[in-house]
Amino acid sequence: MAIAVLLLQVLAAAGYGAMALAGLGLHSRLSYGERLAWALALGIGLIGWAAFLLGAAGMLTKPATALMLLAGVGGAALLGRPQPLQLLRLGGWEWLLVAVLAWTLGLEVIEAMAPPSDADSLMYHFDIPRRMAETGHLPKASMAVEGIVPLLVQTSYAPAFLLGGEQAMTLWTMASAWAVGLVAFFALRHHVGRGWALAGAAVVLTTPTVVYGGGSGQVETRIAAFCLVAALAAARSMRERDWRMAALAGMAAGFYAGAKILGLFFVAGCGLVVLMQRRWLAAGFAFGIAALLAGGQWYLWNFLHTGDPFFPMLWGLVPYHPGLWNDAQHAAFLAEWSGEEKVLPQTPPWALAYPFIATLDGPPIFDSGRAGLGPYGLLILPFALAGLWSARRRLAASPLLPVAAITLAVYLLWFHLGPSQRVRHLLPLWPLAVVMLTVAAVRCAERWGMAGRLPLIAVLTVTLGLQGAGVGAFSVSFVKRLVHGESREAFLGRMVTGFAPVPWLNAHLGASDRLLLNWRPMPYFLDMPFVFAHHAHSAAVDVRVGSRDFDHYVAQLRELGVTHVLIQSDVFPPDETKDQPFEPYGGMLVKRGCATVVASIPTSLVASRTLGGGSQATATVLALDWAACTVGRR
Amino acid sequence: MRTPRHSFLVTALGLAWVAAVTVAYLWQFRTLAAPVLSLLGVG
């Protein structure tokens, strides 16, 4: 069933994308392969867009969703007749590249067959589509960052989950992540031979952060496909003076904005470049309207439910819905995102230094070791620069110049104004960089013949060798599950940190209970209503760092109808001097007669899904006794 | 004018760059050597 739903959704994506291309009269302007690749990328966004409409109307039901996907399938006919595959004519080293791709994609299939285990996905990327499928409605923003809309990509997961369950959703995330490789391949084919294009696609698909995020619910890999289509279409709108290409660029850029607030930087950067043409008014208008239609609905949704389209960015500037946010919470939010997430000064010299630091030895908050961009950018840099130098007289006419301008503009906006310096937030721009670096380096190699080609082959051998090994290491846990026939619970117990209490909670708590927790890799698994407490992102329960208003905390729990609290800590009762009050509050609830311990479950805190390690802790479940509790009564 | 000597230099410099960057890139993962070997069932 899951595979049938996957096929249905992939065909629907291709169909909706083809309809968009045909609607703009552009399908005949692209080669078959390019048409297919662009259609798939656009289709991911269009399915998320259609699921938004269904969810907003409270109609995300099985029949309506199936009908929505089936309506897209017919559009696949617009792609035209496929060109015959020319696999048998591949050269020796092209077969090697195909083998690298087969290794990567094959292991990703094995990953997709396993239950989800990435913490962010369990916190919200997969939890949101699960709740959408259960309720038929879109979520309303009540929490910054994790709960915040825009959620265009996550809504594209909801149809798969609704019709085919978890397996269909994980297979869809796998397949939708491959779209970026396909778009990159056909983008490169415009400029370089098939072997180099295959190599570029393999570099993109084996990039550590793509491998880490592609198969999970992380949105960036899918956004990267939007960015590539947007930048390429923007460049063509300038070269061909065609407002329809500008509209297509706007649609793809709008999908990015509909998937992540950072996408607004991309809309700004891409829009700015689109305006730099003779027919700027028509192109700018087409770009702007398309971007607004593709991504603007999420900001309207946010505005309607919070009062702030960019919740919580405009706190203090626009009126908010009562009870959602407050000054103290906003200060905690700003402190969280102004400190540890941005360790380099946001100045031009550091913007220049950042890619080198992030490649060679980024601070832990960059997450560049585990989920970085790999060595390719630095390895190929001198060859790309030499290629640029050799083609310096033709640069102004290069079709990739607008792509470079967009990439640079968005990077600078992100570095100087962005909320975090994590490398994976740059992933949407990475395939653009790979395309440009590869084309420039190949120009250099062509100039020097075999003498220039040898170092470039070394670059690719090192990059794909290391990244391919990384794919293998990352996949060991998933392969083990398959080989040993591991049960779902055993696998999750091994892979998900602090998973042990989940089966107990689902067995003992029901629809009339309400659990309070602050454990990220858990909401997706919970079958009962719950409230998530976050020290910086939610004002629902005040657990800000340094806050110690226990009476207020208890009053909030009472008001929310919380019946149980989950505490994961080394010991219970936890150390009361901790700055983060969530755990100490648990001990205080028992001490003050408001709660009793109903379960104490040994649990494993997993340090790394790939490399293992970690420590033991205890999950303590408290049952609140509101009749006996005198704290916080008004 | 491009001579065989130039070509050799380009290749040699290019390969030296690749080797240097590879070592510098891998150096950040030096502490992971033991866990990776253990993952592979070696050591």
Interface residues (C-beta under 8 A of the other chain):
Chain A: T359 L360 D361 G369 P375 L378 L379 P382 F383 W448 G449 M450 A451 G452 L454 P455 L456 A458 V459 V462 L466 A473 V476 S608 T610 L611 G612 G613
Chain B: R2 H6 S7 F8 V10 T11 L13 G14 L15 W17 V18 V21 T22 A24 Y25 L26 W27 Q28 F29 L32 P35 V36 S38 L39
